[in-house]
Amino acid sequence: MNCKLETKRKGFTLLELLVVITIIGLLSSVGLASYTRAQARARDAKRQSDLTTLRNALELYYSENNFYVNTGGACTAVETSLAPLVPDFTKQLPTDPGGQGLPYLYCGSSQDYCLQAKLEAVTAVQSTCTAPLQGGGYNYGVGNP
């Protein structure tokens, strides 16, 4: 009599495990790249919203005083230059949400101003300011209407 013992192995082979791990790795890297881009776009939207809020506060300030906050044309950080707007025209001054870490800039004279920020997901300069934007990577500007 010929007795054969048949053993069935349960589990996965090494090759099957490697294929599954590779597929999971590819999917997670694509998802991480998309998530990173979405975060940058969200921070850019926040920056644009912050500058619009500051623009509205500056226009309210102008309507009451007949001049904008004057920095002598020099560009300085919003936290120091626009302190006169708090608390009458805005509750608090916004700060950059992170990413590149450049502060918002304000350049102003009594009849003109420019608010500047650095957007992450944009490479071309977008500005409604009459003067060119500051160096150092600022690529988004909002001027008085």
C-alpha positions in Angstrom: 0.0 0.0 0.0 1.1 3.3 -0.9 0.2 5.9 1.8 0.7 9.5 0.8 0.4 12.1 3.4 -1.0 15.3 1.9 -0.4 18.4 3.8 -2.1 21.6 2.9 -0.3 24.8 3.8 -2.4 27.6 4.9 -1.1 31.2 4.4 0.4 33.4 1.9 3.7 33.0 0.0 6.4 35.6 0.3 5.8 36.8 -3.3 2.1 37.4 -2.6 3.0 39.4 0.5 5.5 41.5 -1.4 3.0 42.3 -4.1 0.4 43.4 -1.6 2.9 45.6 0.3 4.1 47.2 -2.9 0.5 48.1 -3.9 -0.3 49.5 -0.5 2.9 51.6 -0.6 2.1 53.0 -4.0 -1.5 53.9 -3.0 -0.3 55.6 0.2 2.3 57.6 -1.6 -0.2 58.9 -4.1 -2.6 59.7 -1.3 0.0 61.5 0.7 1.0 63.7 -2.3 -2.6 64.7 -2.9 -3.1 65.4 0.8 0.0 67.6 0.9 -1.2 69.6 -2.1 -4.6 70.0 -0.6 -3.1 71.4 2.6 -1.0 74.0 0.7 -4.1 75.1 -1.3 -6.1 75.4 2.0 -3.3 77.6 3.5 -3.3 79.7 0.4 -7.1 80.2 0.6 -6.6 81.3 4.3 -3.9 83.8 3.3 -6.2 85.3 0.6 -9.1 85.5 3.0 -6.8 87.2 5.7 -5.7 89.8 3.2 -9.3 90.5 2.2 -10.2 90.9 5.8 -7.4 93.3 6.3 -8.4 95.2 3.2 -11.9 95.7 4.5 -10.6 96.9 7.9 -8.3 99.4 6.1 -11.2 100.7 4.1 -13.2 101.2 7.3 -10.3 103.0 8.8 -10.0 105.2 5.8 -13.7 106.0 5.8 -13.4 107.4 9.3 -10.0 109.1 9.1 -9.6 110.0 5.4 -6.2 108.4 5.2 -4.7 104.9 5.5 -2.2 103.7 8.1 1.0 105.4 6.9 4.4 103.5 7.1 6.2 106.1 4.9 6.1 103.6 2.0 8.3 101.1 3.9 7.0 97.5 4.0 6.7 96.1 7.5 5.1 93.2 9.2 1.3 93.5 9.6 1.5 92.8 13.3 3.4 96.0 14.0 2.2 98.3 11.2 -1.5 97.7 11.5 -1.8 97.8 15.2 -4.0 100.9 15.0 -6.8 98.8 13.5 -7.3 96.7 16.6 -9.9 96.6 18.2 -12.0 99.2 16.5 -11.8 97.9 12.9 -10.8 94.3 13.3 -10.9 92.0 16.4 -7.3 90.8 15.8 -4.6 90.9 13.2 -4.2 87.6 11.2 -1.0 85.8 10.9 0.4 83.5 8.2 -1.1 80.0 8.7 2.3 78.2 8.3 4.0 76.5 5.4 6.6 79.0 4.1 6.4 81.0 7.2 6.8 84.5 5.7 4.8 87.1 7.6 2.1 89.3 5.9 3.6 92.6 4.9 2.0 96.1 4.7 3.3 98.9 2.7 1.3 102.1 3.1 1.1 105.8 2.5 -1.8 108.1 3.5 -3.6 107.4 0.2 -2.3 104.1 -1.0 -1.4 100.6 0.4 -0.3 97.1 -0.5 -0.8 94.0 1.5 1.5 91.1 0.6 1.7 87.4 1.3 3.5 84.3 -0.1 1.3 81.7 -1.6 2.6 78.1 -1.7 0.7 76.6 -4.6 1.1 79.5 -7.0 4.2 80.3 -8.9 3.1 83.4 -10.9 2.8 86.8 -9.2 -0.8 87.9 -8.6 -1.2 91.5 -7.5 -3.5 94.5 -7.6 -0.9 96.7 -6.0 0.4 99.7 -7.9 4.0 99.1 -6.7 5.9 95.9 -7.3 5.9 93.3 -4.5 8.8 92.9 -2.1 11.6 90.4 -2.8 12.0 87.3 -0.8 9.3 85.3 -2.5 6.1 87.4 -2.0 3.9 86.5 -4.9 0.4 87.8 -3.9 -0.6 91.4 -3.3 -3.8 93.2 -2.5 -3.9 97.0 -3.1 -6.5 99.6 -2.3 -9.5 99.5 -4.7 
